[in-house]
Amino acid sequence: MGRELTDDGPKLREERNFEEFHEDLRKDTRVPIVTLNNINNDTESRVHSHHVKQMIFNGKVTFEPVRLNQHNSDFKETKINVNQLSNQVLKPKGKGIHKSTNYNNKTRGFNELTTPYINKFIHQYNLNDLNRNIINAISGISKAQRNFLSEYDMDEQDELYLQFLNNRYCKGTLTNDLFEIVMTVLENEWIHLEKQIPPRSLSSNSSASDHHTQTARIYYELYGSDDGTSAFSEQACAVCNETESTNSNAIVFCDGCDVAVHQECYGIVFIPEGQWLCRLCLVSKNRKVNCALCPSHTGAFKQTDAGAWAHVICAIWIPELYFANLNYMEPIEGIQNIHKSRWKLNCYICDQKVGSCIQCSNKNCFTAYHVTCAKRASLCINFNKTPVSTIVQNQMSSDNMIQSYCDKHSPTGWHDCTEGIMKTRRYYRDLNQSKIENNIFPEVPQKNETQVASANRSKWKTNRGTPIAPHFFSQIVESVLSLAKVEHSNKVCYLICKYWSMKRELKRGAPLVRRFDSSSYNTLTLDQLKERINFSDVLLEDLLKLKGLSKLIKKRIELDEKLNSIDKNINNISRAPEKIFLRNAILSKFVSSPTFRAFERLFQESNKHYVMIVRCKNFEFNKLSEFKEYMEESFAQIEQDPDSTRLLLTKTSKTKELFESLINKISDFDVKKHIRQDFTSDPNNGMITQERPWKGPILLEDEELSDAEELNIREERLLRHFLNR
């Protein structure tokens, strides 16, 4: 049963070497390029771009165009800074927002570090004038379209359907931008309509949120919960039953069954953009499945190696089970290793001999119970603050890591589990008798067939939560299409409404456009709102402190760089003081003088004397004597050269005079002696360490003098004579 934990973790396809997928492919391999000239006549008419993709379906090869977004790198400077937030002035810097049809002019002065990214959802810069006029006119069509902004983003499926509509009805008049506008209109209309739909609640005066809360409260009071749901607090993880999360271990909600799990508890390596579905909703959709280890039907499921379903929490607590892949925590293996005696244990909570039970960790107690029954009954099933990932990695020897106790041997301070046990027993009793729905909705009378048929005709959603577009949706879409003068708009409007409903059904009723719903704040109490405001104030204060720290860090780095530059200059002076002095006192002045520049213009690069110019400009001399000797020799060669012109000899004479005047000024200057007088140096490497506080002793040493010379006998007598007077 042992297994080696040598998995380095999953990698994205972009992070893996291409040779893992194509063994015969090398870096120097020539890859054929498919162009329009290579496509046959059957598919050539359907290709509209040189960027194509190949699709194989039912053995038939087709080519389709790839449309690239050309506005994916436009940016816009933010109008509000942190200082304005601190002063609670939430106004743009300018008097108004300047609108321009040419957005490329706004990208001038772009800074990759300071300029924030915006896309088409924030600014309508990528729409043509026709679509701008349509957007301006949409606001007057319906109340739900006020302050309209195109937010829908097309995918490949939309592209194929758009081609179908253009080929069959619109004849190319329905553009991509217009299709996104129409889909956004439908989303806005449905959101507006959904707020007006009366909820299916216990009373006609309660709202949808009140109905959901009341239903959850009744369900929890009657039956408890084994999947982390609760009516009185935020939803906990269905595995570890904790509500805290971090950036690296966030709680993720399934868009299908609304179960909540930590990334580490369920094996979610990457959180996808858009919808996330648990393994059960992804594979079995909304079908009811049975856990192979317990009688519960709710919670976080994963498949076994045989294709059955089991709870993740059951696989963690039953010692014979383990996960084949520790990163994805699936499949569950080892069911064949469970001892026969464990299958025969009877759960004392639900009183069912179903699945596999665990037993109380008290060494003198043999009480057996299902893991999910213990969780629903609120028994002590404790991870001892050990991360689930650590428990899973050491699952074969995790007896001391995780412990569970029955209600009689609960640790000191643990709450009474009697009520939880009663809720669990009531749940399985009513589940077997199909009484759960009647207990939650006791006052709802049974409907006859006529009433059921009438209710179905007035439904706004299907059983799967798919919105049913009413007739006035098509009228609004037809009005929008008429503004763009789309052909056969009276037929296309119905087809787009049907497509929108099917698109919603594909996403299990989830919105096609993500947006913030301010109505969610209506569910918060006054104390909760005050707490959030206080938190935002603290966060803003921290941001201001962070801004101040950033400025100080920037200043420190600048000073550090300046200090490093100074240290570098000091080290260079210590290593070659004469070279630095020669460059600053003579060469730089000599090269930058008008006389030298006029002298330089007389030479070509091919001239044999041009090397003198190059050496002077590159400061290639280390000692004053070397420089003096080389220049005198070079001037002599030019003067003795028979090819030298009269102008060249004149300029050479002036340059030589300038050179001699600069040399004479420092000919008697000893650089090393002055550095030794002004600075102290390390005797080991000769590097300058600090400035000399007083150069008196070093001057005495240079002049070979002592601090006080000894007096002879005559001088001592004379000194005493003056002192005794």
Order of alpha helices (4+ residues) and beta strands (2+ residues): alpha-beta-beta-alpha-alpha-alpha-alpha-alpha-beta-beta-alpha-alpha-beta-beta-alpha-beta-beta-alpha-beta-beta-alpha-beta-alpha-beta-alpha-alpha-alpha-alpha-alpha-alpha-alpha-alpha-alpha-alpha-alpha-alpha-alpha-beta-beta-alpha-alpha
